[in-house]
Amino acid sequence: MKALVWSAAETMDWEELERPALGSDEVLVRVEVVGICGSEIEGYLGHNSLRVPPLIMGHEFCGIVEEAGGATGESWTGKKIVVNPLLFCGKCNSCTKGLTQLCEQRKIIGIHRPGAFAQWAIVPVSALVEVPAGLSAANAALAEPLACSLRATRRAMERHPFANVVVFGAGGIGILCAMTAKLLGAAKVMIVDTNAERLNMCRSIGITETANAREDRLEDRARETFGSKGTDVVIDAAGFQPTRETAVKLLNPGGTLMNIGLGIDITELPINYTIRSEIEILGSFCYTRRDFLDAVDLLIAGKITGSGWTEKRPLSEGHRAFADLVAGKVTCGKILLQP
Protein backbone atom coordinates (compact mmCIF):
# COMPACT_ATOMS: atom_id res chain seq x y z
CA MET A 1 0.00 0.00 0.00
CA LYS A 2 1.02 3.64 -0.36
CA ALA A 3 1.59 5.66 2.80
CA LEU A 4 2.83 9.10 3.81
CA VAL A 5 5.59 8.43 6.33
CA TRP A 6 7.08 11.04 8.64
CA SER A 7 10.74 9.97 8.63
CA ALA A 8 12.50 12.99 10.20
CA ALA A 9 11.89 16.62 11.14
CA GLU A 10 10.26 18.39 8.16
CA THR A 11 10.50 15.22 6.05
CA MET A 12 7.50 13.29 4.74
CA ASP A 13 8.10 10.38 2.33
CA TRP A 14 5.53 8.80 -0.03
CA GLU A 15 6.39 5.11 0.38
CA GLU A 16 5.25 1.69 -0.78
CA LEU A 17 4.69 -0.52 2.30
CA GLU A 18 3.27 -3.92 3.05
CA ARG A 19 -0.39 -3.80 3.96
CA PRO A 20 -0.55 -4.30 7.76
CA ALA A 21 -1.62 -7.63 9.28
CA LEU A 22 -4.79 -7.84 11.36
CA GLY A 23 -5.05 -8.83 15.02
CA SER A 24 -8.03 -10.75 16.39
CA ASP A 25 -9.89 -7.69 17.72
CA GLU A 26 -8.99 -5.38 14.84
CA VAL A 27 -10.37 -4.41 11.45
CA LEU A 28 -8.82 -3.16 8.23
CA VAL A 29 -10.18 0.26 7.24
CA ARG A 30 -9.90 1.67 3.73
CA VAL A 31 -9.22 5.33 4.42
CA GLU A 32 -11.47 7.76 2.54
CA VAL A 33 -10.49 11.10 4.11
CA VAL A 34 -7.99 12.05 6.83
CA GLY A 35 -7.44 15.50 8.30
CA ILE A 36 -4.19 17.20 9.26
CA CYS A 37 -4.21 18.19 12.94
CA GLY A 38 -2.27 21.12 14.36
CA SER A 39 -0.47 18.75 16.72
CA GLU A 40 0.79 16.83 13.70
CA ILE A 41 2.39 20.00 12.38
CA GLU A 42 4.32 20.23 15.65
CA GLY A 43 5.26 16.57 15.21
CA TYR A 44 6.35 17.19 11.62
CA LEU A 45 8.65 19.97 12.87
CA GLY A 46 10.14 17.64 15.48
CA HIS A 47 8.69 19.58 18.41
CA ASN A 48 6.50 16.79 19.81
CA SER A 49 8.20 14.18 21.98
CA LEU A 50 5.24 11.75 21.77
CA ARG A 51 5.75 11.16 18.04
CA VAL A 52 8.83 9.16 17.08
CA PRO A 53 9.86 8.68 13.41
CA PRO A 54 9.39 6.73 11.25
CA LEU A 55 5.65 7.08 11.79
CA ILE A 56 2.43 7.04 9.80
CA MET A 57 0.49 9.87 11.45
CA GLY A 58 -3.20 10.65 10.93
CA HIS A 59 -5.89 10.34 13.62
CA GLU A 60 -8.83 12.31 12.16
CA PHE A 61 -10.35 9.95 9.61
CA CYS A 62 -13.31 8.29 7.99
CA GLY A 63 -13.29 5.08 6.00
CA ILE A 64 -14.92 1.76 5.11
CA VAL A 65 -14.27 -1.45 7.04
CA GLU A 66 -12.99 -3.97 4.48
CA GLU A 67 -11.83 -6.91 6.58
CA ALA A 68 -12.12 -8.23 10.14
CA GLY A 69 -9.39 -10.01 12.05
CA GLY A 70 -11.79 -12.06 14.16
CA ALA A 71 -15.42 -12.70 15.05
CA THR A 72 -15.78 -9.45 17.02
CA GLY A 73 -15.21 -7.38 13.91
CA GLU A 74 -17.18 -9.36 11.35
CA SER A 75 -20.41 -7.38 11.81
CA TRP A 76 -18.52 -4.18 10.90
CA THR A 77 -17.47 -5.34 7.43
CA GLY A 78 -18.71 -2.99 4.72
CA LYS A 79 -19.77 -0.25 7.13
CA LYS A 80 -18.79 3.40 6.89
CA ILE A 81 -17.07 4.47 10.09
CA VAL A 82 -15.16 7.17 11.87
CA VAL A 83 -12.50 6.27 14.39
CA ASN A 84 -12.16 7.43 17.97
CA PRO A 85 -8.34 7.26 18.09
CA LEU A 86 -8.03 7.64 21.87
CA LEU A 87 -7.47 4.17 23.37
CA PHE A 88 -7.73 3.72 27.13
CA CYS A 89 -7.31 0.89 29.65
CA GLY A 90 -10.63 1.27 31.51
CA LYS A 91 -9.03 0.21 34.78
CA CYS A 92 -6.77 3.00 36.07
CA ASN A 93 -7.81 5.68 38.57
CA SER A 94 -8.67 8.21 35.82
CA CYS A 95 -10.70 5.71 33.82
CA THR A 96 -12.74 4.60 36.83
CA LYS A 97 -13.62 8.27 37.41
CA GLY A 98 -14.89 8.51 33.83
CA LEU A 99 -11.88 10.59 32.73
CA THR A 100 -10.79 8.16 30.04
CA GLN A 101 -9.02 10.93 28.13
CA LEU A 102 -6.61 11.14 31.07
CA CYS A 103 -5.95 7.38 31.21
CA GLU A 104 -2.54 6.54 32.64
CA GLN A 105 -1.98 4.07 29.78
CA ARG A 106 -3.66 6.03 26.98
CA LYS A 107 -2.56 5.41 23.41
CA ILE A 108 -3.54 7.38 20.33
CA ILE A 109 -3.78 5.96 16.83
CA GLY A 110 -1.38 7.92 14.65
CA ILE A 111 0.98 8.58 17.57
CA HIS A 112 1.61 5.37 19.49
CA ARG A 113 0.61 3.10 16.58
CA PRO A 114 0.34 3.67 12.80
CA GLY A 115 -2.42 6.03 11.73
CA ALA A 116 -4.38 6.91 8.60
CA PHE A 117 -1.96 8.77 6.31
CA ALA A 118 -2.17 5.65 4.16
CA GLN A 119 -4.53 3.74 1.91
CA TRP A 120 -5.44 1.39 4.77
CA ALA A 121 -5.29 1.55 8.56
CA ILE A 122 -5.59 -1.10 11.26
CA VAL A 123 -8.07 -0.11 13.97
CA PRO A 124 -9.29 -1.84 17.16
CA VAL A 125 -12.99 -2.73 17.01
CA SER A 126 -13.50 -0.72 20.21
CA ALA A 127 -12.53 2.50 18.37
CA LEU A 128 -15.16 2.24 15.62
CA VAL A 129 -18.21 4.51 15.38
CA GLU A 130 -20.64 3.88 12.52
CA VAL A 131 -21.87 6.81 10.43
CA PRO A 132 -24.57 6.90 7.74
CA ALA A 133 -23.50 6.12 4.18
CA GLY A 134 -24.98 9.46 3.13
CA LEU A 135 -22.71 11.51 5.40
CA SER A 136 -19.79 12.79 3.32
CA ALA A 137 -16.43 11.39 4.32
CA ALA A 138 -15.03 14.92 4.47
CA ASN A 139 -17.59 15.99 7.07
CA ALA A 140 -17.34 12.69 8.96
CA ALA A 141 -13.56 13.12 9.29
CA LEU A 142 -14.22 16.23 11.41
CA ALA A 143 -15.57 14.05 14.25
CA GLU A 144 -12.30 13.95 16.19
CA PRO A 145 -11.42 17.67 16.14
CA LEU A 146 -15.08 18.52 16.75
CA ALA A 147 -15.09 16.25 19.81
CA CYS A 148 -12.04 18.14 21.17
CA SER A 149 -13.70 21.49 20.50
CA LEU A 150 -17.08 20.47 21.86
CA ARG A 151 -15.64 19.31 25.17
CA ALA A 152 -13.57 22.47 25.64
CA THR A 153 -16.38 24.85 24.65
CA ARG A 154 -19.15 23.42 26.75
CA ARG A 155 -16.90 23.25 29.81
CA ALA A 156 -15.87 26.87 29.21
CA MET A 157 -19.48 28.02 28.89
CA GLU A 158 -20.89 25.88 31.70
CA ARG A 159 -21.18 28.81 34.14
CA HIS A 160 -21.97 31.41 31.48
CA PRO A 161 -25.34 31.08 29.71
CA PHE A 162 -25.65 33.42 26.70
CA ALA A 163 -21.96 34.21 27.02
CA ASN A 164 -19.93 36.64 24.96
CA VAL A 165 -17.06 34.49 23.70
CA VAL A 166 -13.64 35.29 22.21
CA VAL A 167 -11.75 32.52 20.38
CA PHE A 168 -8.03 32.87 19.67
CA GLY A 169 -6.94 31.05 16.51
CA ALA A 170 -8.80 30.56 13.22
CA GLY A 171 -7.44 27.08 12.55
CA GLY A 172 -9.61 23.97 12.66
CA ILE A 173 -10.02 23.80 16.45
CA GLY A 174 -10.67 27.54 16.79
CA ILE A 175 -13.30 27.53 14.03
CA LEU A 176 -15.03 24.48 15.51
CA CYS A 177 -14.98 26.08 18.98
CA ALA A 178 -16.58 29.22 17.55
CA MET A 179 -19.25 27.18 15.74
CA THR A 180 -19.92 25.11 18.85
CA ALA A 181 -20.19 28.20 21.06
CA LYS A 182 -22.92 29.53 18.78
CA LEU A 183 -24.77 26.19 18.96
CA LEU A 184 -24.51 26.24 22.76
CA GLY A 185 -26.24 29.63 22.95
CA ALA A 186 -23.45 32.20 22.99
CA ALA A 187 -24.78 35.75 22.66
CA LYS A 188 -21.87 36.79 20.43
CA VAL A 189 -18.67 35.11 19.27
CA MET A 190 -15.53 36.90 18.06
CA ILE A 191 -12.60 35.03 16.52
CA VAL A 192 -9.05 36.45 16.60
CA ASP A 193 -6.18 35.59 14.26
CA THR A 194 -3.18 37.24 12.58
CA ASN A 195 -4.03 36.04 9.07
CA ALA A 196 -6.36 38.46 7.28
CA GLU A 197 -7.36 35.89 4.64
CA ARG A 198 -8.39 33.40 7.29
CA LEU A 199 -10.48 36.08 9.00
CA ASN A 200 -12.17 36.83 5.66
CA MET A 201 -12.94 33.12 5.37
CA CYS A 202 -14.43 33.11 8.90
CA ARG A 203 -16.76 35.96 7.99
CA SER A 204 -17.83 34.12 4.83
CA ILE A 205 -19.01 31.10 6.88
CA GLY A 206 -20.98 33.15 9.39
CA ILE A 207 -18.46 33.97 12.12
CA THR A 208 -19.02 37.64 11.44
CA GLU A 209 -17.18 39.19 14.38
CA THR A 210 -13.42 39.02 13.85
CA ALA A 211 -10.26 40.79 15.01
CA ASN A 212 -6.75 40.88 13.60
CA ALA A 213 -4.25 40.66 16.46
CA ARG A 214 -1.61 42.43 14.37
CA GLU A 215 -3.80 45.38 13.40
CA ASP A 216 -6.51 45.82 16.05
CA ARG A 217 -6.37 46.86 19.67
CA LEU A 218 -8.11 43.78 20.99
CA GLU A 219 -9.52 45.34 24.16
CA ASP A 220 -11.07 48.14 22.09
CA ARG A 221 -12.36 45.66 19.50
CA ALA A 222 -13.95 43.53 22.23
CA ARG A 223 -15.69 46.59 23.69
CA GLU A 224 -17.02 47.50 20.25
CA THR A 225 -18.35 43.97 19.79
CA PHE A 226 -19.72 43.15 23.23
CA GLY A 227 -20.49 46.56 24.70
CA SER A 228 -20.90 46.98 28.45
CA LYS A 229 -21.53 43.23 28.96
CA GLY A 230 -17.89 42.49 28.20
CA THR A 231 -16.24 39.12 27.61
CA ASP A 232 -17.38 36.14 29.67
CA VAL A 233 -15.32 33.36 28.05
CA VAL A 234 -12.04 33.19 26.14
CA ILE A 235 -11.09 29.96 24.37
CA ASP A 236 -7.41 29.96 23.46
CA ALA A 237 -6.92 27.56 20.54
CA ALA A 238 -3.44 28.97 19.83
CA GLY A 239 -1.59 28.76 23.13
CA PHE A 240 1.13 31.40 23.12
CA GLN A 241 2.30 34.05 25.60
CA PRO A 242 0.43 36.92 23.86
CA THR A 243 -2.85 34.99 23.52
CA ARG A 244 -2.89 33.73 27.11
CA GLU A 245 -1.86 37.09 28.54
CA THR A 246 -4.38 39.02 26.45
CA ALA A 247 -7.13 36.53 27.34
CA VAL A 248 -6.80 37.38 31.01
CA LYS A 249 -6.99 41.11 30.24
CA LEU A 250 -10.13 40.68 28.12
CA LEU A 251 -12.15 38.69 30.63
CA ASN A 252 -14.82 40.03 32.93
CA PRO A 253 -14.33 39.39 36.65
CA GLY A 254 -15.60 35.86 37.21
CA GLY A 255 -14.89 34.94 33.57
CA THR A 256 -13.38 31.71 32.24
CA LEU A 257 -10.21 31.15 30.24
CA MET A 258 -10.22 27.78 28.48
CA ASN A 259 -6.83 26.61 27.22
CA ILE A 260 -6.91 24.07 24.41
CA GLY A 261 -4.00 25.33 22.27
CA LEU A 262 -0.62 23.71 22.99
CA GLY A 263 1.58 26.34 21.34
CA ILE A 264 4.10 26.73 24.17
CA ASP A 265 4.55 25.33 27.68
CA ILE A 266 5.93 27.98 30.04
CA THR A 267 3.76 31.12 30.25
CA GLU A 268 3.80 34.15 32.54
CA LEU A 269 0.38 35.32 33.77
CA PRO A 270 -0.71 37.99 36.31
CA ILE A 271 -1.90 35.45 38.86
CA ASN A 272 -2.70 37.97 41.59
CA TYR A 273 -5.02 39.73 39.14
CA THR A 274 -6.74 36.43 38.28
CA ILE A 275 -7.19 35.72 42.01
CA ARG A 276 -8.69 39.12 42.77
CA SER A 277 -10.93 38.86 39.70
CA GLU A 278 -11.85 35.22 40.34
CA ILE A 279 -10.95 34.32 36.78
CA GLU A 280 -11.27 30.60 36.21
CA ILE A 281 -8.41 29.03 34.22
CA LEU A 282 -9.14 25.63 32.69
CA GLY A 283 -7.42 23.20 30.36
CA SER A 284 -9.03 20.69 28.03
CA PHE A 285 -7.40 17.62 26.48
CA CYS A 286 -9.12 15.34 23.98
CA TYR A 287 -12.62 14.09 24.85
CA THR A 288 -14.66 11.38 26.50
CA ARG A 289 -16.58 8.82 24.45
CA ARG A 290 -19.74 10.85 25.13
CA ASP A 291 -18.11 13.95 23.65
CA PHE A 292 -17.09 11.95 20.58
CA LEU A 293 -20.57 10.51 20.04
CA ASP A 294 -22.16 13.94 20.51
CA ALA A 295 -19.78 15.33 17.88
CA VAL A 296 -20.80 12.59 15.45
CA ASP A 297 -24.48 13.39 16.10
CA LEU A 298 -23.88 17.08 15.27
CA LEU A 299 -22.23 16.10 11.99
CA ILE A 300 -25.01 13.67 11.07
CA ALA A 301 -27.61 16.37 11.81
CA GLY A 302 -25.72 18.81 9.57
CA LYS A 303 -25.34 21.34 12.39
CA ILE A 304 -21.57 21.41 11.77
CA THR A 305 -20.00 20.98 8.34
CA GLY A 306 -16.67 21.66 6.69
CA SER A 307 -18.22 23.75 3.94
CA GLY A 308 -16.30 26.92 3.17
CA TRP A 309 -13.37 26.40 5.53
CA THR A 310 -11.74 23.07 4.61
CA GLU A 311 -9.65 22.13 1.57
CA LYS A 312 -9.10 18.68 0.02
CA ARG A 313 -5.74 17.55 -1.35
CA PRO A 314 -4.34 14.17 -2.49
CA LEU A 315 -2.56 12.21 0.21
CA SER A 316 0.32 11.75 -2.25
CA GLU A 317 0.85 15.53 -2.02
CA GLY A 318 0.74 15.48 1.78
CA HIS A 319 4.39 16.49 2.10
CA ARG A 320 3.59 19.72 0.25
CA ALA A 321 0.53 20.32 2.43
CA PHE A 322 2.67 20.17 5.58
CA ALA A 323 5.29 22.47 4.05
CA ASP A 324 2.59 24.97 3.05
CA LEU A 325 1.06 24.90 6.53
CA VAL A 326 4.44 25.59 8.15
CA ALA A 327 5.15 28.39 5.67
CA GLY A 328 1.82 30.08 6.41
CA LYS A 329 0.59 29.62 2.84
CA VAL A 330 -2.71 27.97 3.82
CA THR A 331 -5.70 30.27 4.30
CA CYS A 332 -8.37 27.64 4.96
CA GLY A 333 -9.05 26.29 8.46
CA LYS A 334 -8.10 22.67 7.75
CA ILE A 335 -6.58 20.50 5.02
CA LEU A 336 -8.18 17.12 4.38
CA LEU A 337 -6.17 14.45 2.54
CA GLN A 338 -7.61 11.79 0.24
CA PRO A 339 -5.68 8.56 -0.55
Secondary structure, DSSP 8 states (H G I E B T S, - for coil): -EEEEEEETTEEEEEE-------TTEEEEEEEEEE--HHHHHHHHT--TT--SSB----EEEEEEEEESSGGGGGGTT-EEEE--EE--S-SHHHHTT-GGG-TT-EEBTTTB--SSBSEEEEEGGGEEE--TTS-HHHHTTHHHHHHHHHHHHHHTTT-TT-EEEEE--SHHHHHHHHHHHHTT-SEEEEEES-HHHHHHHHHTT--EEEETTTS-HHHHHHHHHGGG-EEEEEESS--HHHHHHHHHHEEEEEEEEE---S-S-----HHHHHHTT-EEEE--S--HHHHHHHHHHHHTTSS--TTTEEEEEGGGHHHHHHHHHTT---SSEEEEE-
